[in-house]
């Protein structure tokens, strides 16, 4: 794609985002509550065999304290993200979600905790879980099995179907520039997002972690990430699309570039500071850190300077709202 066509694409995506969502940017509080994981994905710094990671898991009171701080600051959506930690089965997650909803009744809760059983997702929905994020990362079945240490793409996709059937707002997405990816893979990734009719789409560039088997592989392209963000906005106009941490880590203006190409979500990190350095999916991980109200003010000022504004609402996607009113 030549430069002029790319500029046109980004402008079209930005205009479509404005027509659907206005200039508001949903603010989600990201809580990385455990870095323990039983999986051994080749690209992930939290992989089971990485012995250099200092493992941690927040207890319930630490989670509630973090959520309460964000809630007092005005945040109304909280994203609990972690590895596939055996210490956090669905039953414990259900109790935690119920307690969050009791303490913060206006809040929405998103979970991102990997593959579970169909009955687990239904239990999480009954407990009040609003959304679930489970990225498929690549549509290439062979590449998926290789990078995920034997876990099949079909298993991942079945979990997404189970989540949709459980009545949970569905989020997924992919990594840009994975080793072994082709142009056909990139097109397939977009098509799979469309076919899944996602309510949330999270993408970000691959960044090699030196403590993984992919340590010496080149990173994904920020330019390609922005281009694909714009294409996703045009394909899924009613979905929520975050400007992701990986983009900000790869390029100083990465998040801003994604926002300009159709993204409409930011996720400041509300994880207790003493744990943040240990949730290292990749090196150089940066984030919008939220410890005090002044940080929220600075995010607001930056968005205003870019012609946008913070929106602290629960932030359901338009696609989800439409889905909820469809006749059975």
N, C-alpha and C positions, 0 to 999 in steps of 0.2 A: 504494500500500500504506500503510495507516495505521500509526501508531507501534507499537501493540500487536502487530499482525501481524508487523511487522518484528522486534520483540524476540523473538517466538515463533520466527520463521524462524531467527534467529541462534542461539538456544538449541538448536534441533533440530540445526542443522549442527554446533555445538560438541559436542553429545552424540554425534553420529555419528562425528565425528573421534576422540573419546575411545574409542569402542567399537572403532574400527579400529586406531588408532595409539597409544592411551594418551596420556599427557601429554608424551611426548618431542617435541622439535623438532629435526629434522635440521639439522646445521650444514654448509654447503657453503662452500668457499673460492672466492671469485669473483676471477678474474684477467682483467682487461681488457687483452688482450695487443697489440691493434692498433686504432687509431682511423682507419685508412685505409679508404676504401670507394669502390668504383666505382659504387655505386648513388646515386640522387639523390632519395630519398624526401622528400616535401614537409615532413614533420613532424620529421625527424631532424636534430639538430645536427651529425652526422657526415657529412651528405650531401656528395656529390662537389663541388658548387658552392660550399660554404661555405669561402671563402678565409681566414676569420678563425680557423680552427682550427689550432692547432699540431700537426701530424701526428707520430705516433710509431709505432714497431713494436718490441716487445721482441725481443731475440735469444734463442736457445735457452738460453743460460746464465742469462740473467735470468729466464726462465720457470722453469728448474729450481731456481734459488735461491729464488724465491718459493714454489714448491710444497714444497720441502724445509723451509722455515720453517714453513709451515702443517702439514706432516706431523709435524714434531717437536712441534708444539703439540697434536697429536691429531686433526687433521682428516683424514678419509678419503674425501672427495669433493671434486674440484676442477672448477670450471666455467671453461673457457677461452672467453671471449666476445670477439668482434671484428667489425669491418665485413667486407665482402667485399673483402678485400685481395689483389690479384693476386700479391703477394710471398709469399702463404701458400697455395699450391695444395695439393690433397689429399695429394700425395706428401710434402711437407714436414710437413704436419700428422700424417701417419702416422708418420713418423720421430720426431716429438716425442712422440706418444702412447706409442710403443714405449719410448722412453727414460724417460718418466715412470713407466711400469709397471715398468721394470727397476729404477729407483731407489726407487720407492715401491710395492712389490708388492701391498700390501693396499689401494691406493687405487682409487677409481672415477674415471673421467674423463668429463665432459660437455663437448661442444663446442656452440658457437652461432656459426656462421660463414656463415650464409646458404645460398642455393640452390647446389647442386652437381649433377653428373651422377650417374645411378644407380650407375655403376661406382665413382665416388668414394666414395659412402656404403658400398658393399660393402668397399672397400679399408680405409676407416676402421674398420669393424667388425672386419675381420681383424687390424688393428693393435692392437685392444684397446679401442677407443672403446666406452664403456658406454651413453652417453645422448647425445641430440642435441635441442637446443631450437630450434625454428623457428616463431615465432608467425605466424599468418595475419593478425592484427590486425583484420580486418573480414570478415564473410561477404558483404558487398555487393560484387558483382563490379565494378560501375561505379566505386564509391567506391575500391575497392582499386586499380584501374588508374589513377585520377586521383592518389591520394596516393602511389602507388609509381612515378610517372613512367613509366607504360606497362607495367609488369610485371603480368601477369594473375593473377587469383586461381587459375585453373586450373593455372598453372605452379607456384604455391606449394603447392597441394594435391597435385599430382603428386609434388613433392619429399617431402611427408609420407608418401605411399604408398610411395615408394622407400625411405625410411628404415625404415618398418615392415617391408618385405620384406627389408631388409638385416639384420634381427635386432637393431636398436638400440632401446633403451627410448626411447619417443617423447614429446616435450614440445612443446606449442604453446600458443596462447592468443590474447588479443585486448586491444586498448586500449579503455578506457571513455571515452565522450564525445568521440569523434573528430568534427571538423567535418563536417556532412552526415549524421551518424548519426541514425536514427529509433528509435522504440520497437520497430519490426519488426526493425531491424538488431540491436538488443540481444537480442531473443528468438532471432534466427537465430544469433548468436554462441554462445549457450548450446547450441543444438541441434547446431551443428557440432562443438563440443567433445565432446558426447555421442556423435554419430555416428562421430567419429574414434576414440572409445574411448581417450582419451589416458591415458598413464601419469603425466604431469606437466602441470599447467595453470597457466600464468603470466598473470595479468592485472594491469593497473595503469591509473590515470587518465591521460588525455592531458594533457600540460603543454606549452603553446606555447613554442617556442624563438624568441627575438628575431632569430636569424640564419637563419630559414627563412621561406618564403612564408606560413606559417600564424602568423606572429608575433602578430597581433592577435586571434586566436581565443580564446574562453574555454576554461578548463581543464575537464576532466571532474570529475565529482562524487565526493568521497570516500565519501559516504553510499551512492551507487549502486555504487561499487566494493566496499564491504563487503557490500551486499545480494547482488550477483552472486557474490561469494566464497562466501557461504552457500548459494546456489542450486547452484553448481558442486559443493560438497561433497555436497549431497543427490543430485545427478545422477550424480556419479562418486565414490562413497564410498571406493573403493580407490586413488584417485590421490593423488600428492603435489601439494600446493598451496603455493607460496611466498608469504610476506608480502613484497611487492616494494619495491624502492628508491623507485619512483615514488610509492607510497603514503606512505612516510615523508617524501618531499620535499614533497608537497602538504600534508600535515598532520602536526604533531609526533607525534601518536599513531596515525598511519596504519597502521604495521606491526602495532602492538599490536591495533588494531581488526580487522585481517584475521586475526590469530592467534585472536582471540576468536570469529571467524565461521567457523572451520573450517580455516584454513591451518595447515601443520605443518612449514614449512621457512624457515630464515633463511640469508642468504648474506653473511657478512662479507667485506669487500673486502680482498684480499691483494695487489692491484696495488702495485708500488713507489710510494711517496708522490710522487715527482717527476713521475709520469705522470698521477696521478688527476685533476688539474684539467683535463686536456686530453681526457678522455673525457666530454664534455658532451652527452649526448643531449638534455637540456633544462636550463633554468636552475634554480638552487637544488638541484641534485642532491646528495643526502646519502646516506650509507651507514654501515653498521656497519664501521668501519675496524679492521683487525686488523694491527698492526705488532709487538706484543709480547704475551706471555702475559697480562699484566694486563687487556688489552682483552677477552680471552676470558673472564676471570673476571667482568668487569662484565656481559657478556652473560648469563652464567650466573646472576648475582645478580638481574638484571632478570627473567629468565624464572621463577626461583623465586618472586619477589614476585608474579608473575602466575599462580602455580599450575602452572607448566610446568617443564620441565627440558631441558637440552641433551642431545642424543643425537649422539655423534660417529661413529656407524657409517656404513657405505657408503650406507645409506638407499634401497635399492631399493623401489619402490612395491609395494603388495600386488597391484595389477593386473598388474604385470610378473612377479611371482613366480608368480601363477596362470597367466599366459600361457606361462611357460617349462615348466610341467608338463602343459600340454594335450597330448593325443595328436595325432600328426600325421595 
